[in-house]
C-alpha cells in the first residue's frame, strides 16, 4: 500500500476506530422498527465519517493530492464498468418516461468521464485551502492572532440523477479535508454505486480513510430524511437538484443547509450589442447544454437592438422554441415562429430548447423584469456601452453577473475552481459556484506568552 506520511497515526488506527463506530449496513432486528434501523445505519455512517474527517484534517496536501490522482486514474481505468452501470440507469430512466433534460444530466459518456478525471487532476493542482490565513495581527499586549481556514467536518449532499456530482463533491471534500455522506437518488443508483466503490478503493490504496466518502443510497428516501435531521452528526447539508428537491431539504432539514438555487437565467440584449457577438453568445448560452442551471432561460431585447433579428433567427434555426411577447412576435424575421408567452414563461427554468423572449424599452424596464423573476443565479448583458455595463453590474443582485460572455461560464470548473459542489444563491459565506474555499470554515488561533485579561 502506497502511503504519504503526513503524521504519526496509522491506517490501522483509523480502521479500528471505524469498526468501533459500527458497520452502518441495514440490519434486520426483532427489537427495532425499520425506521429505527435506517436511523441507526445512517447515524453509524455519520459517526464513521466523523472519524475519517478527523484523519483528513491532519493530512497534508501531498497525501490528499495523491488520493485525487488515484481516483482520477481509476475512474478512467474502469470507464467500461462505469458506462455499463450508467447504461442501466439511463435505460431505466427512459422506461419511466424521464424528461430529456434529466436524461442528459444522468448520462455519462467517455468524454464526460474524461472530464471528471481531468477535474480531479485540476483539483490536485490547486492550493490547499486548509491552514491558509484569512487575517492576522499582533495586539499591543503581545497576543498573536490568526484566523485560519479549517474543514467543515462532515458534509452531506442530497442530489438527483447527476452521477458527475458524486465525483465532484467527493474530490472537493477530500481536498478541503472533509468527509462526505452522499445521497444520490434512485435514478443514478447503479452508476453512483460503482463510482463510490472506485473512490473508496482509491482512497484505501493510498492510505486515506475510505469512510471519507460514503453513500446512504441503500436506505432510500428514509435515509435522506434521517440525514436531514442528523444535527450534531452532520455539519452542513448541500442539496443539488430541481426546485422540489431543494425546497424539501430547506423546509425539513434540522442541520445547517447551503441552498443551491435553480437557474432562471436572463440575458439582456442592449441596443448597442454587436450582432456577431450577440448571436454567438445566445447560441452558446441556450444550445450548448440546455439541461443545466446556467443555461439562459429568458432573453430581454431592447426595442432598438440591432442584433435582435439575427439573434432570434439564429436561435430558431438551431431548434430553439421561442415563447415571445406580442412586441417580439411583431418584429420576428420572416420564417421565424414563436408561441405567445404567458406569465408562467417568465419564471420557468425550462432546462430544454425553450426560451422566453420579451421586449423592453430601456434598461430600467430590463432591470425591473429581472428583479421580479430572478432566482439570483446568473444574469448577463451584451452591450457595447460601458456605462450600461457598469450599471448592470452595480444593480443586478445575483450570484454571478456576466458582461459580453455566455452564461455557461457560471461553473466551478470554468472559473478555475476545479469542480463545484453546487451554485449557491444565498448571501452567506458561499455564493455562486462553491469550490474548495466554500467547504471550509474558520477558527481563531490565539498565541500568547502568559498574558491575562485586565
N, C-alpha and C positions, 0 to 999 in steps of 0.2 A: 504493500500500500504506500503510495506516494504522499508525503505529508510535509507541508511547510510549517516549521515550528515557530509559533508566534508567542507561546507562553508555556508554562510548565505542566499544566494538566494534560491528560492523555485522552485519546478517543475512548478508551475503556472506562474512564471516569464518567464521561457523559452517558455512555451506554448503560452503565449501572444505574445512574440517576433516572434515565428514561424508563428502565424496567420497573423502578420503584413507583413511577407515575402511572403505571398501568398500561395495558395493551391498547385500549381505546377502540377495539373492534366491537361491532354489535354482538351482544350476547343474549342468549335465551335464559331467563331466570324465572323460577317459580315464585320468587318473592318480590319481584318488581314488575311494574307495568311496562308496556312497550315504550311509553313516553319517558319513563324513568331510565330505561336502558339507553335511549337516544341521548338524554341529558348526560348520563354518566359517561357515555362514549365520547361525546363532543368535549365535555369538560376534561376528560383524560387526555385528549389530543391537545387541548389548550395548555394543560399542565406540562406536557412533553415539549410543546412549543416554547414555553417559558424557560425551560431548562436549556433548550437549544439557543434561545435568544441570549441567555447569559454567556454561553460559549462564543457566539458570534460577536458579542460586544467586545470581547477580548482578542478577536482575531485581527491580524494586521492586514494591510491592503494586499500584499503579495499572496497571502493564503486565499483571501476572498476572490481575487482575480484568477487564481488557479482554478477555483471552483467554477467560475463563469466560463472560462475557456474549456473546461472539461464538459460542461453542459452543452456548450456550443458544438463541440466536436461530436458528441454522442447523438445530438439531435439530427445532425447531417448523416452520421454513420447509420442511424436507424430510421432514416427517412421512409423507407418502404413500409416499415412497421407502423409508423405514424400515419402515412397515407392510407394504408389498409383500414386502420381503425376509423379514420376520418370518413372514408367512403361509406362505412356502415352508418355513421351518424347522418351523413348527407342523404343517403337513401331513405333512412327512417324519416328524416325531415320532409322529403318530397312526398312520401306516402301519407304524412299527416297534413299535407297542404301548407307547409311553412312558406311564408312570403319569400319572393326572390331576394329582397333586401337581407333578410335574416339568413337565407341560404348562402348568400355571398359572404357574410361575416363568418359563417360556420365553416366554409370551405377552405381547406389548406391545399396548396399546390406546391410542387417542388421549388418554385421561385419564392413563394411566401415562406417556406421553411428555411430557405437560404437567407431570407431577410431576417427571420427570427435569430438565426445563428449569428448573422452579422451584427445585429443589435446587441447581442451578448458580448461580442468581441469589442464593440464600441464602449459598452459599459465598463469592461475591464480596463480600457484605456483612459477612463475619466478619473479625475482626482477623487479620493475617498472623502466624503463629507464628514465622517465621524472624527471628532477631535479638532476640527477646524474652529478657529476662534471667531466668534461673531463680534465681540468687542472686549476690551480690557483696559485696565488702568491701575496705577498705584495711588492709593489715597494718601492724604497728608500724614495720616497716622502710621503709614508704612504697610498697610494691608495691600496685598497684591490680588487683583480681581481679574478673572477671566470668565466670560460666558461662552461655553463651547457647545458644539453640536454633538448630540448623542442619539442613538437609535430610539425609536418609539418603544420597541419591545416586541409585542405580539400584535401583528397586523392581520386583520381578516378581510377577505374580499368576497363579495357575492356578485356574480355576473352571469350572463346567459349567452349561449351559442357563440362564444368567442374564444376558441382554443388558443389564439395568439396571446390573449390576456394571461393565460396560465404561465406562459414562458416570460412575458414581460414583467409581471408582478413578482414572480419568483426571482428573476435576475435583479430587479431593483431592490427587493427586500434583502437579498444576500449581500449586495454591495454596500447597502446602508446599515448592515448589521442587525436586521430584524428577522424574526421568524414569521412565517405566514401560514394562515389557515385559509384554504380555498374551497369555495362552494361554486362550482362552475355550471350547475344545471344539467338536466337530463338530456337536453338537445345535443350536447357535446360529450356525453359521459364516456364513450369509448375512446375518443381522442384524448380527453383530459387524463384518463386513467393511464394511458401509455406515456403521455408527456410527464406526468408526475412520477411515474416509475423511473423514467430516464433521468429526471432531475435528481431524485433521491439517490439512485445508484451512482450518479456522477459525484454528488457531494460525499458520499461514503468513500468513493475511490480515492479522494484527496484528503481524507481525514476530517472533513467537516461533518457536523451532525445532520444526518438525513432528516431528522424531525424538524429541521428548519423550514421544510416545505411539506405540508400535509394537506390532504383533501378530506373533506367531510361529506363528499357526494354520496357515500354509502348510506348516509342517514336521511337522504332526501330532503323534502321541504321542512320536515320536522327538525332536521339538523340545522337548517338555515335559521329557523325560529329560535332554537337554543343559542346559536351563535349571536343573534341579535340581542339576546338577554344576558349574555355572559359578562356582565360588568365585573371588573376586577380580575378577570381572566384574559380578556381581550382589551388591548389598549386603544385601538381605533379600528373602525369598520368603514370600508370603502365600497359602496355599491356602484356597479357599472352596467348600464343597460338602458332599456327604454323607460319612459315616464312611469309606468305602473310599477316596475321593479324598484326604481329609485324612491318613489313616494311611499311604497310599502315599507321599505327599510327605514326611511326618515321618520315615518309615523309610529313604527313599532319598536325601534331599537332603544335599548337601555344603555348601550355603550356609545361613546362619542363617535359621531359619523362625519366624514368629509363627503359632502354631497357632490356628485358629478352630475352635471345637467345635460338635458337634451339640447340639441343644436338647431334652433330656429334661426339660421344664419342669414344675414342680409348683405347685399351689395348695393351701394348707391352709385348709379351711373351719372356723374356730374355733367353739366353742359359742356365742359372743356375736355372730356375724356377722349384720348386718342383712339381712333377707330380700331386699328390693328391690335393695339394693346388690350382694348376692351373685349374684342372677340376672343383673343387667346385666353384671357383670364376667365371669362364667363364659361367658355367651353371646358376649361380645366376644372373650375370650381364646381360645375354641375355634373360633368360626364365622366371624369377620370375614375371616380369610385363613388357612385351616388348613394351607397348604403351606409355611409359613415357620417358621424356627427358634425364634421367640419365642411360638409358639402353645402353650398348655397341653396337656400330654400325660397328666398324672396328677392326679387330684383326691383329696385326702385329707380325709375327712369326720369331724369329731369326733362321737362317739356321741350327744352331746346337742345337736348343731347344729340349731337350729330351722329354719334355711333349707334343710336338706338335701333334703326332699321337693320343695319348689318349684324348687330348682336342677335336680334330676335330671329333673323333669317338663318343665321349660323346654328343657333340652338335648335330651331325646328328641323333643320336638315340633319342634325345629329340625333334626332329622335326624341327630343325633349317635348313633353306635353305642357303647353302653356295654359295657365289659369290667369286670365288678364282682366283688368277692369275695363270699363267702357271706353275710356280715353285711349288706352293702349290698343284695344281692338280696332279703334277707328283709324289708327295710323300703321297697322300691320302691313308689311310689304306684300305684294301680290304673291299668292300661293302659300302664304303662312296663315295657319288657322290657330284659333285659341278658343277655349271654352270660357264662359263668363265666370269670373272669380266671385266667390261668396265670402262672408266674414270668416268662415271656418278655414279658408285657404291661408289667411294671413297668420294664423297661429299654428300651422301644421309643420311638423317635421316629416316630410314625405319619405325621405330616405329611398328615393326612387327617381326615375327620369321625369319628374314633375317639377314645375317651377311657377310660383305665384309672381305676377308682374303688375306693378301699379305705377301710374304716372304722378309726379309731384311737380308743383310749381317752383319750388325753391328748396334750399337746404333746410329751412325751418320746418317745412312740411315733411321732409325726409326724416329729420331727427325726431319729430313728433311721432311718426309712424313706428320708427324703431323703438322708441321708449315704450310705446303701448304694447308691442308684440314681442319684444326681445326676450330670450331666455338667458341673456347675459353670457353667451358663449363667445361668438366671434362676429364682428361687423367689419365691412370693408368699404372703401371708397376708391373709385377710379376717377382720377382728375389730373388736370394739368395746371391747376390753380393752387399755389402754395398756401394762400390764406384759407381756402376751403379745406385743404388737407389738415392744416393745423387746428382749425375749428372743430373738425370731425374728431380728431384725436382728443381734444380737450373735453368735448361734450358727450362722447359716447362712453357709457359706463358698463363695459363688458370686459370679460377676462382677456380678450385679445382684440386689438384694433389694428387693421391692416390697410396700408395705403399702396395702391398700384401693384398688388400681387394677389395670387389666388388664396382663398380661404383654406385651401387644403394644407397650408403650411402650419396651421394650428395643430401641431402634433409634436410629441416629445422627441421622436427621432429626428424630425426635420429641423427642430430648433436646437439640436445639439445636446439633448438630454440623454441620448442613448435609447431610451424607451420611455413609456409613461404608464403610470398606474391608472390614469384617467384624466379628464379635464374638469377641474373644479370650477364651478360657477359661484362659489361662495366667496365672501370677503373675509377670509381667515388668513392664516399664515400661508396656506396653499391656495393659489388662484391661477387658473389656466392649466396647461399641461403639468402634471405632477411627476417630477423625476426624483433623483436621489435626495436632494436637499429637503424636499417636501415630506419625505419619510423619516425625517429626524425632528427632534425637539431640542431644547437646550437645557443646560444646567449651569449654575454658578459655581465656580471654584474659588474659594477664598483662602489665601495662604498668608499666615502671619508669623510673628516672632514673639508670641506671648502677649499680644495686645488684649486689653479688656475695655469694655464699653464704659464710659464715664457717665 
